[in-house]
Amino acid sequence: MEQDHGYDFKADIWSFGITAIEMATGTAPYHKYPPMKVLMLTLQNEPPTLDTGAEEKDCYKAYGKTFRKMITDCLQKEPGKRPTAAELLKHPFFKKAKDKKYLQQTLVAIGPSLETRVQKASKRQPGASGRLHRKETGEWVWSSEDEGDDGGSSDSDTDSKPMNTLASIGSSGSDHESSEGDPPPVNLVLRMRYERSKSKRNTY
């Protein structure tokens, strides 16, 4: 947990336990908190379970003891107490698991159609998808895809032009300048690379 002995496969077993909780509940433990808060809660509290952060007491009572035991085994704070991948495959939860045929006939068959998935994706909340780019002033702004579709702000707007248009603006002079007559500022990043001399490189 605190990286006393470096990263090894035991950390992956912990991650698998967290992933199992997320697949069952739809959210990771402490998902409402910022990353540093999550780290502190994980270190200070007992290992998370299916019921960690549950809105109702019996919200996930449908999950059996075998599944819960597997999560508990994976989320041991002491890395040495966590099972290996080989040991995990021998766990009753996996030994009782159904094969691919069951998944194809049961889960895939009752799942939503491709058309339904597309319709659901089209109804996503505004701002859920977009891109980050710079204005002429150098300020970073987020442009939602929904803004362009709704006729709102788009890449063609004057105050949201990306930085790659500055070259054409400066050379042609056709675009407007600020009230003082100064061209828009250009932010540059200077990267310095240190290279050892040939004599030093030859000594290694």
VMD Tcl script that draws the C-alpha trace (Angstrom):
set ca {
  {0.00 0.00 0.00}
  {2.74 2.50 0.91}
  {5.30 1.27 -1.65}
  {7.77 0.12 1.01}
  {9.03 -2.68 -1.20}
  {8.31 -1.33 -4.67}
  {5.65 -2.30 -7.18}
  {4.99 -5.98 -7.85}
  {2.15 -8.31 -8.86}
  {0.54 -7.95 -5.43}
  {-0.48 -4.42 -6.42}
  {-2.21 -5.87 -9.48}
  {-4.19 -8.23 -7.24}
  {-5.35 -5.22 -5.23}
  {-6.34 -3.46 -8.47}
  {-8.31 -6.52 -9.52}
  {-10.27 -6.41 -6.26}
  {-11.10 -2.75 -6.80}
  {-12.11 -3.49 -10.40}
  {-14.42 -6.27 -9.19}
  {-16.17 -3.80 -6.89}
  {-16.47 -1.28 -9.71}
  {-17.95 -3.85 -12.09}
  {-20.51 -4.92 -9.49}
  {-21.54 -1.49 -8.22}
  {-20.81 0.71 -11.23}
  {-18.41 2.96 -9.31}
  {-15.06 2.61 -7.58}
  {-14.83 2.97 -3.79}
  {-14.66 6.61 -2.66}
  {-15.31 7.73 -6.24}
  {-16.89 10.97 -5.01}
  {-13.63 12.20 -3.50}
  {-10.51 13.70 -5.14}
  {-7.51 11.37 -5.67}
  {-5.53 12.49 -2.61}
  {-8.59 12.04 -0.38}
  {-9.11 8.56 -1.81}
  {-5.51 7.70 -1.01}
  {-5.86 8.86 2.60}
  {-9.14 7.01 3.11}
  {-7.65 3.83 1.67}
  {-4.67 4.00 4.00}
  {-6.60 4.96 7.13}
  {-9.77 2.87 6.79}
  {-10.39 -0.83 6.53}
  {-10.16 -2.24 2.97}
  {-13.22 -1.34 0.87}
  {-16.02 -3.81 0.26}
  {-19.08 -3.99 -1.96}
  {-21.00 -1.99 0.61}
  {-18.46 0.84 0.85}
  {-20.26 3.98 -0.23}
  {-23.56 2.16 -0.82}
  {-26.54 4.50 -0.66}
  {-28.72 1.80 0.92}
  {-27.78 -0.85 3.45}
  {-28.89 -3.89 1.45}
  {-28.18 -2.39 -1.97}
  {-25.86 -5.21 -3.05}
  {-27.20 -8.12 -1.01}
  {-27.77 -10.13 -4.20}
  {-24.03 -10.83 -4.46}
  {-23.06 -14.08 -2.78}
  {-20.49 -14.90 -0.13}
  {-18.07 -16.42 -2.65}
  {-17.78 -13.19 -4.62}
  {-17.43 -11.14 -1.45}
  {-14.76 -13.50 -0.11}
  {-12.76 -13.15 -3.33}
  {-12.82 -9.35 -3.01}
  {-11.77 -9.56 0.63}
  {-8.85 -11.83 -0.25}
  {-7.64 -9.45 -2.97}
  {-7.97 -6.33 -0.82}
  {-5.73 -7.35 2.04}
  {-3.66 -4.38 3.18}
  {-0.72 -6.66 3.83}
  {0.54 -7.59 0.31}
  {1.84 -10.96 1.48}
  {-1.67 -12.03 2.45}
  {-3.08 -11.45 -1.04}
  {-3.35 -14.48 -3.33}
  {-1.24 -14.94 -6.43}
  {-2.86 -15.07 -9.86}
  {-2.51 -18.87 -9.88}
  {-4.14 -19.14 -6.46}
  {-6.89 -16.78 -7.53}
  {-7.80 -19.01 -10.47}
  {-8.42 -21.82 -7.99}
  {-10.81 -19.67 -5.97}
  {-14.37 -21.09 -5.73}
  {-15.72 -17.99 -7.49}
  {-13.78 -18.82 -10.67}
  {-14.17 -22.57 -10.39}
  {-17.94 -22.13 -10.41}
  {-17.88 -19.62 -13.26}
  {-19.80 -20.32 -16.46}
  {-18.10 -20.84 -19.82}
  {-18.18 -18.68 -22.97}
  {-21.23 -20.50 -24.30}
  {-23.26 -19.39 -21.31}
  {-22.18 -15.79 -21.85}
  {-23.14 -15.88 -25.52}
  {-26.53 -17.49 -24.95}
  {-27.49 -15.56 -21.84}
  {-25.78 -12.21 -21.41}
  {-25.28 -11.24 -25.05}
  {-28.77 -12.38 -26.02}
  {-30.53 -10.32 -23.36}
  {-28.28 -7.30 -23.76}
  {-29.36 -4.12 -25.56}
  {-29.10 -4.04 -29.33}
  {-26.51 -1.96 -31.16}
  {-29.21 0.52 -32.18}
  {-30.23 0.97 -28.55}
  {-26.64 1.60 -27.52}
  {-26.23 4.27 -30.20}
  {-29.43 6.01 -29.11}
  {-28.29 5.96 -25.49}
  {-24.92 7.42 -26.43}
  {-26.59 10.22 -28.37}
  {-28.50 11.22 -25.22}
  {-25.37 11.78 -23.16}
  {-25.22 14.81 -20.91}
  {-23.88 18.05 -22.39}
  {-20.19 18.51 -21.81}
  {-19.51 14.80 -21.51}
  {-17.43 14.85 -24.67}
  {-15.33 17.52 -26.30}
  {-11.78 18.76 -26.62}
  {-9.32 21.10 -24.92}
  {-7.67 23.84 -26.99}
  {-6.14 27.30 -26.67}
  {-7.57 30.68 -27.52}
  {-5.53 33.42 -29.19}
  {-4.89 34.86 -25.73}
  {-3.17 31.64 -24.68}
  {-6.00 30.63 -22.35}
  {-7.00 26.95 -22.33}
  {-10.71 26.36 -22.93}
  {-12.95 23.30 -23.13}
  {-15.22 23.05 -26.16}
  {-18.06 20.58 -25.86}
  {-19.11 18.71 -28.97}
  {-22.67 19.67 -28.11}
  {-21.83 23.36 -28.43}
  {-20.92 22.96 -32.07}
  {-24.02 20.89 -32.78}
  {-26.33 23.40 -31.13}
  {-24.95 26.33 -33.06}
  {-23.10 27.71 -30.05}
  {-19.42 28.39 -29.80}
  {-17.31 26.47 -32.27}
  {-13.79 26.41 -33.66}
  {-14.74 29.08 -36.20}
  {-15.57 31.65 -33.50}
  {-13.14 34.53 -33.14}
  {-12.48 34.06 -29.41}
  {-11.86 30.30 -29.61}
  {-9.37 30.01 -32.45}
  {-6.68 27.43 -31.79}
  {-3.03 28.43 -31.58}
  {-2.16 26.98 -34.98}
  {-4.01 29.85 -36.68}
  {-1.67 32.48 -35.27}
  {0.89 32.02 -38.02}
  {-1.58 32.90 -40.75}
  {-2.91 35.80 -38.70}
  {0.54 37.31 -38.22}
  {1.64 36.91 -41.83}
  {-1.47 38.09 -43.61}
  {-2.57 40.74 -41.15}
  {-6.14 40.19 -42.33}
  {-7.37 39.29 -38.87}
  {-8.21 41.92 -36.29}
  {-5.64 43.04 -33.74}
  {-6.10 44.28 -30.19}
  {-7.19 47.85 -29.48}
  {-3.60 48.94 -28.80}
  {-2.46 47.64 -32.18}
  {-0.37 44.85 -30.66}
  {-0.59 41.39 -32.20}
  {-1.97 38.61 -30.00}
  {0.64 37.06 -27.69}
  {2.22 33.76 -28.59}
  {3.21 31.37 -25.81}
  {6.40 29.45 -26.49}
  {7.98 26.55 -24.61}
  {11.78 26.46 -24.51}
  {13.25 23.01 -24.05}
  {16.94 22.62 -23.24}
  {18.71 19.34 -23.76}
  {21.93 18.57 -21.93}
  {24.47 16.55 -23.93}
  {27.70 15.25 -22.55}
  {30.86 15.82 -24.55}
  {32.23 13.08 -26.77}
  {35.20 12.56 -24.49}
  {32.94 11.88 -21.54}
  {30.68 9.58 -23.53}
  {33.64 7.52 -24.64}
  {34.72 6.87 -21.07}
  {31.52 4.97 -20.22}
}
mol new
graphics top color blue
foreach p $ca { graphics top sphere $p radius 0.5 }
foreach p [lrange $ca 0 end-1] q [lrange $ca 1 end] { graphics top cylinder $p $q radius 0.2 }
display resetview
